[in-house]
């Protein structure tokens, strides 16, 4: 999910892979006029994905919530 999220963000923002990081994404989305709440949701998704990569314990409910939030954010990226 982490990789798919980063790939979709890259596609939507046209930020080169060498410059693709949370800071640049937020700046770019703010310039695009994306809703602040959507940007906060995206940052939350990225943080959750990073945490899941490096934390061995995962709750099924947490993963389901992150998946739902990721779908919401990626759909928001497509429509904005």
C-alpha positions in Angstrom: 0.0 0.0 0.0 2.9 2.3 0.8 4.4 2.0 -2.7 1.0 2.4 -4.5 0.3 5.5 -2.5 3.6 7.1 -3.4 3.2 6.1 -7.0 -0.3 7.6 -7.2 1.0 10.8 -5.6 3.8 11.0 -8.0 1.5 10.5 -11.0 -0.9 13.2 -9.7 1.6 15.8 -8.8 4.2 15.2 -11.5 6.9 15.5 -8.9 10.1 13.7 -10.1 11.0 10.6 -8.0 14.2 12.3 -6.8 12.2 15.1 -5.2 9.3 13.0 -4.0 9.0 13.5 -0.2 6.3 14.6 2.2 7.5 18.2 2.4 7.5 18.7 -1.4 4.1 16.9 -1.8 2.5 19.1 0.8 3.9 22.3 -0.9 2.7 21.1 -4.3 -0.8 20.2 -3.1 -1.1 23.5 -1.3 -0.2 25.3 -4.5 -2.8 23.2 -6.4 -5.4 24.5 -3.9 -6.1 21.1 -2.3 -8.2 21.2 0.8 -6.2 21.4 4.0 -8.1 18.5 5.6 -7.2 16.3 2.6 -3.5 17.2 2.9 -3.7 16.3 6.6 -5.3 12.9 5.7 -2.6 12.2 3.2 0.1 12.9 5.7 -1.6 10.6 8.1 -1.7 7.9 5.5 1.9 8.3 4.7 2.9 8.2 8.4 0.7 5.1 9.0 2.3 3.3 6.1 5.8 4.1 7.3 4.9 3.0 10.8 3.6 -0.3 9.4 6.8 -0.9 7.5 8.9 -0.7 10.6 6.6 -2.0 13.3 6.1 -5.7 13.6 2.8 -5.6 15.4 -0.3 -4.8 13.3 -3.9 -4.8 14.3 -6.4 -5.8 11.6 -8.7 -2.9 12.5 -5.9 -0.4 12.1 -5.0 -1.8 8.7 -8.6 -1.6 7.6 -8.8 2.0 8.7 -5.6 2.9 6.9 -6.9 1.3 3.8 -10.1 3.2 3.9 -8.3 6.5 4.6 -5.9 5.7 1.7 -8.7 5.1 -0.7 -10.4 8.3 0.3 -7.2 10.3 -0.1 -6.3 8.8 -3.5 -9.8 9.4 -4.8 -9.5 13.0 -3.6 -6.2 13.4 -5.5 -7.9 12.2 -8.7 -10.8 14.6 -8.4 -8.8 17.7 -7.5 
